[in-house]
């Protein structure tokens, strides 16, 4: 068989195939040489920045922990004494105007008093009962008077005084908005320096920051009678941090 009839036959076979088969056949007849470099993939251009925002505001409430401790020869006696002391303290808190919803028992511990002597543990000498409650004061003007009242009622543990906001969400959101604005300003400055046009943001992530008290500039009495404990309210600082990625047009 001569070369010419073979060429005619091959042309006839190709003509009978679907259109897509021609391209596939062509690729089979012209494969990419082994080791040839692949077309480089260009990742999208982005600008990644961070931002921080802060908001300072005066507290509008306070929380403290009040507790009593009692020791006795038996658990029952120590428990009864601690319960009586705590009842007197909580009655004083209620008389000062704190509603029941703002008082919560947080601890009730019973420990054994068993001393050591000459490297040996001695018989049980007694039992110690400690009970504590958290008290929230929504009117800071009454805080000093309430602290005086619980001490006078017999509390021998008073600690963890914390200035707070009843609803911190507005300050948290404001700090978050400021953090984003700072990140946006940084991205715009980088885009100008790089002589590119800043695009929309691609992603944003938030890093929460716990509120912390600022330096207290002035201590003022919690009541106007001048007799209650002085309380420095100061300010609370709410912060937020964000990581933002912007596209480049």
C-alpha positions in Angstrom: 0.0 0.0 0.0 1.4 3.4 -1.0 1.8 6.4 1.3 -0.9 8.4 -0.6 -3.8 6.0 0.1 -2.8 5.9 3.9 -3.0 9.7 4.1 -6.4 9.7 2.4 -7.6 7.0 4.9 -6.3 9.0 7.9 -8.1 12.2 6.7 -11.3 10.2 6.3 -11.1 8.8 9.8 -10.4 12.2 11.4 -13.3 13.8 9.5 -15.7 11.1 10.9 -14.8 12.0 14.6 -16.6 14.6 16.7 -15.1 18.1 16.8 -13.7 17.7 20.4 -11.9 14.5 19.3 -9.8 16.4 16.9 -8.4 18.6 19.7 -7.8 15.5 21.9 -6.2 13.7 19.0 -4.0 16.7 18.3 -2.9 16.8 22.0 -2.0 13.2 21.8 0.0 13.7 18.7 1.8 16.7 20.2 2.4 15.9 23.9 4.2 18.3 26.3 7.9 17.3 26.4 8.9 15.7 29.7 10.5 18.2 32.1 8.9 21.2 30.5 8.2 24.0 33.1 4.6 24.4 34.1 2.9 27.8 33.6 3.5 29.8 36.9 0.5 30.4 39.1 0.3 34.0 40.3 -1.4 34.3 43.7 -3.7 37.2 44.3 -2.0 40.3 45.7 -3.1 41.2 49.2 -2.1 43.6 52.1 -2.3 42.2 55.6 -2.4 44.6 58.5 -3.4 44.7 62.2 -5.2 47.3 64.2 -6.0 48.1 67.8 -8.6 50.3 69.4 -9.3 51.5 73.0 -12.2 53.1 74.8 -12.1 54.4 78.3 -15.3 54.8 80.4 -16.2 55.2 84.0 -17.6 52.1 85.8 -21.2 52.0 86.8 -21.2 49.0 89.2 -18.9 47.0 91.4 -18.6 43.4 92.6 -16.8 42.2 95.7 -16.5 38.9 97.6 -17.5 38.7 101.2 -16.8 35.7 103.4 -16.8 34.3 107.0 -14.8 31.6 108.7 -15.6 29.6 111.8 -13.7 26.9 113.6 -15.1 24.3 116.1 -14.5 20.8 117.5 -17.2 19.3 115.2 -18.3 19.9 111.7 -21.8 20.6 112.8 -20.7 23.3 115.3 -18.4 25.0 112.8 -21.0 24.9 110.1 -23.7 26.4 112.4 -21.4 29.2 113.4 -20.4 30.0 109.8 -24.0 30.0 108.7 -25.1 32.3 111.5 -22.2 34.7 110.7 -23.0 34.7 106.9 -26.7 35.2 107.6 -25.9 38.4 109.6 -23.6 39.6 106.8 -26.2 38.9 104.1 -28.9 40.6 106.2 -26.7 43.7 106.4 -26.2 43.6 102.6 -30.0 43.4 102.0 -30.6 46.2 104.5 -28.2 48.4 102.5 -30.5 48.0 99.5 -28.8 45.2 97.5 -31.5 42.9 95.9 -31.3 39.1 96.3 -30.5 38.7 92.5 -27.2 40.5 93.1 -26.0 38.1 95.8 -24.6 34.7 95.0 -22.9 32.1 97.2 -19.6 31.1 95.5 -17.8 29.0 98.1 -18.5 26.6 101.0 -15.4 24.8 102.2 -14.9 22.4 105.1 -11.3 21.6 106.1 -9.9 19.4 108.9 -7.6 21.0 111.5 -5.1 18.2 112.1 -1.7 19.5 113.2 1.7 17.9 112.8 4.2 17.4 115.6 7.7 15.7 115.5 6.9 14.5 111.9 3.7 12.8 113.0 0.2 13.9 112.3 -1.7 14.5 115.4 -5.4 13.7 116.2 -8.1 16.0 114.7 -8.1 19.2 116.7 -11.2 20.7 115.0 -12.9 21.7 111.8 -12.9 24.9 109.8 -15.8 26.1 107.7 -15.4 28.9 105.2 -18.3 30.3 103.1 -18.3 33.3 100.7 -20.6 35.1 98.4 -20.2 37.6 95.5 -22.1 40.9 95.9 -22.9 43.2 93.0 -23.5 46.9 93.8 -25.3 48.7 91.0 -25.2 52.1 92.7 -21.6 53.1 93.3 -22.7 55.8 95.6 -23.7 53.1 98.1 -20.5 51.0 97.8 -18.6 52.5 100.8 -21.6 52.2 103.1 -22.1 48.6 102.1 -18.5 47.7 102.7 -18.8 49.2 106.2 -22.0 47.3 106.8 -20.6 43.8 105.9 -17.5 44.4 108.1 -19.6 45.6 111.0 -21.9 42.5 110.6 -19.0 40.1 111.2 -17.3 39.4 107.9 -13.7 38.5 108.4 -13.0 38.1 104.6 -13.5 40.9 102.2 -11.7 40.9 98.9 -11.7 40.9 95.1 -13.3 44.3 94.7 -13.8 44.8 90.9 -15.2 47.9 89.1 -17.4 46.9 86.2 -19.9 48.0 83.6 -23.3 46.4 83.7 -23.4 46.3 79.9 -19.9 46.5 78.4 -21.1 45.7 74.8 -21.3 49.3 73.6 -17.7 50.0 74.6 -16.5 46.7 73.2 -18.1 47.4 69.8 -16.7 50.9 69.8 -13.2 49.6 70.5 -13.6 47.0 67.7 -14.6 49.7 65.2 -11.6 51.8 66.2 -9.4 48.8 65.7 -10.7 48.2 62.2 -10.3 51.9 61.3 -6.7 51.8 62.4 -6.1 48.7 60.2 -7.7 50.4 57.3 -5.5 53.5 57.7 -2.4 51.3 57.7 -3.5 49.4 54.6 -4.2 52.7 52.7 -0.8 54.0 53.6 0.9 50.8 52.4 -1.1 50.9 49.2 -0.1 54.5 48.5 3.6 53.7 49.2 3.4 50.7 46.9 1.6 52.7 44.2 -1.3 50.2 44.0 -5.1 50.6 44.4 -6.5 49.1 47.6 -9.4 46.7 47.1 -12.1 45.3 49.4 -11.2 43.4 52.5 -10.7 39.7 52.1 -10.9 38.6 55.7 -11.0 40.0 59.2 -10.4 38.2 62.5 -10.9 39.6 66.0 -8.7 39.1 69.0 -10.6 39.9 72.2 -8.9 42.0 74.9 -10.2 41.9 78.5 -11.1 45.2 80.1 -8.6 46.5 82.6 -8.7 49.4 85.1 -6.9 52.6 84.1 -4.9 54.6 86.7 -7.3 56.1 89.1 -6.9 59.8 88.9 -9.1 60.8 91.9 -10.5 59.0 94.9 -14.0 60.1 95.9 -16.1 58.9 98.8 -18.8 56.5 98.0 -21.4 58.5 99.9 -21.9 62.1 100.9 -21.9 61.6 104.7 -18.1 61.3 104.8 -18.3 58.3 107.2 -18.2 55.4 104.8 -15.1 53.8 103.2 -13.6 55.9 100.5 -13.7 54.3 97.0 -11.6 55.2 94.0 -13.7 54.5 90.9 -11.2 55.4 88.2 -11.9 54.2 84.7 -12.2 51.0 82.8 -10.3 50.6 79.5 -11.8 48.3 76.8 -9.6 47.2 74.0 -9.9 45.2 70.8 -7.4 43.9 68.2 -8.1 42.8 64.6 -6.2 41.2 61.8 -7.4 42.3 58.3 -6.4 41.2 54.8 -7.3 43.6 51.9 -7.2 42.8 48.2 -5.2 44.8 45.7 -6.9 45.9 42.5 
